[in-house]
């Protein structure tokens, strides 16, 4: 009987010991994971806003580079976010939520908007998250548009599970570069015929060189590309209307924060 109690007690002690070790490792790694995710998010936001470390730009990256290849120092990354970008929350009304039908965004009563200011303190651009459906799962992105909503300034894809070498190439500079200078004027048409943004098989010029409403597709990744285009056509329509109809609210929020 004593041997049985000893065995049970020993097993219980070993179990408690390893549970404690696992809990400790989880706590430590959890903090590190949270920190790394925050850094990754900042990298994506700045990439979409076309903000790079001093002395370099997107032109310094190879066509297959991703956001992780941008040589940010953590301190410079954090300072760039604090100094250049401001985050605000705008109310979302019922009629605006109607535009979210068919979207994967989970927005209810408010939406988070990122605002970029120029060196004179004027609003230069707005940024916001997008969500869509790819071939294998949800695609999340962060997009930036000019303050007059006439052009898209950039995009970065923050989460995806697409096929490596095919759909996953949406992470590469070559694909994302076609979003810089993308023409958004068709979003202001009463009827979207054709769609505001379209995908084409071949482009001879970037949208910075010759602005159009088209993006070059990735060969062999049709469903992923269609998911990206659908996401942009749905979510940008919502954000452009939200920002257009909340100009006064936006200005009051920014003025109030400035006074504080």
Secondary structure in CASP SS format (residue, H / E / C, confidence):
PFRMAT SS
TARGET T0000
AUTHOR 0000-0000-0000
METHOD secondary structure of the structure
MODEL  1
X C 1.00
X H 1.00
X H 1.00
X H 1.00
X H 1.00
X H 1.00
X H 1.00
X H 1.00
X H 1.00
X H 1.00
X H 1.00
X H 1.00
X H 1.00
X H 1.00
X H 1.00
X H 1.00
X H 1.00
X H 1.00
X H 1.00
X H 1.00
X H 1.00
X H 1.00
X H 1.00
X H 1.00
X H 1.00
X H 1.00
X H 1.00
X H 1.00
X H 1.00
X H 1.00
X H 1.00
X H 1.00
X H 1.00
X H 1.00
X H 1.00
X H 1.00
X H 1.00
X H 1.00
X H 1.00
X H 1.00
X H 1.00
X H 1.00
X H 1.00
X H 1.00
X H 1.00
X H 1.00
X H 1.00
X H 1.00
X C 1.00
X C 1.00
X C 1.00
X C 1.00
X C 1.00
X C 1.00
X C 1.00
X C 1.00
X C 1.00
X H 1.00
X H 1.00
X H 1.00
X C 1.00
X C 1.00
X C 1.00
X C 1.00
X C 1.00
X C 1.00
X H 1.00
X H 1.00
X H 1.00
X C 1.00
X C 1.00
X C 1.00
X C 1.00
X H 1.00
X H 1.00
X H 1.00
X H 1.00
X H 1.00
X H 1.00
X H 1.00
X H 1.00
X H 1.00
X H 1.00
X H 1.00
X E 1.00
X E 1.00
X E 1.00
X E 1.00
X E 1.00
X E 1.00
X E 1.00
X C 1.00
X C 1.00
X H 1.00
X H 1.00
X H 1.00
X H 1.00
X H 1.00
X H 1.00
X H 1.00
X C 1.00
X C 1.00
X C 1.00
X C 1.00
X C 1.00
X C 1.00
X C 1.00
X C 1.00
X C 1.00
X E 1.00
X E 1.00
X E 1.00
X E 1.00
X E 1.00
X E 1.00
X E 1.00
X E 1.00
X C 1.00
X C 1.00
X C 1.00
X C 1.00
X C 1.00
X E 1.00
X E 1.00
X E 1.00
X E 1.00
X E 1.00
X E 1.00
X E 1.00
X E 1.00
X E 1.00
X E 1.00
X E 1.00
X C 1.00
X C 1.00
X C 1.00
X C 1.00
X E 1.00
X E 1.00
X E 1.00
X E 1.00
X E 1.00
X E 1.00
X E 1.00
X E 1.00
X E 1.00
X C 1.00
X C 1.00
X C 1.00
X C 1.00
X E 1.00
X E 1.00
X E 1.00
X E 1.00
X E 1.00
X E 1.00
X E 1.00
X E 1.00
X E 1.00
X C 1.00
X C 1.00
X C 1.00
X C 1.00
X C 1.00
X C 1.00
X C 1.00
X H 1.00
X H 1.00
X H 1.00
X H 1.00
X H 1.00
X C 1.00
X H 1.00
X H 1.00
X H 1.00
X H 1.00
X H 1.00
X H 1.00
X H 1.00
X C 1.00
X C 1.00
X E 1.00
X E 1.00
X C 1.00
X H 1.00
X H 1.00
X H 1.00
X H 1.00
X C 1.00
X C 1.00
X C 1.00
X C 1.00
X C 1.00
X C 1.00
X C 1.00
X C 1.00
X C 1.00
X E 1.00
X E 1.00
X E 1.00
X C 1.00
X C 1.00
X C 1.00
X C 1.00
X C 1.00
X C 1.00
X C 1.00
X C 1.00
X C 1.00
X C 1.00
X C 1.00
X C 1.00
X C 1.00
X E 1.00
X E 1.00
X E 1.00
X C 1.00
X C 1.00
X C 1.00
X C 1.00
X C 1.00
X H 1.00
X H 1.00
X H 1.00
X H 1.00
X H 1.00
X H 1.00
X H 1.00
X H 1.00
X H 1.00
X H 1.00
X H 1.00
X H 1.00
X H 1.00
X H 1.00
X H 1.00
X H 1.00
X H 1.00
X H 1.00
X H 1.00
X H 1.00
X H 1.00
X H 1.00
X H 1.00
X H 1.00
X C 1.00
X H 1.00
X H 1.00
X H 1.00
X H 1.00
X H 1.00
X H 1.00
X H 1.00
X H 1.00
X H 1.00
X H 1.00
X H 1.00
X H 1.00
X H 1.00
X C 1.00
END
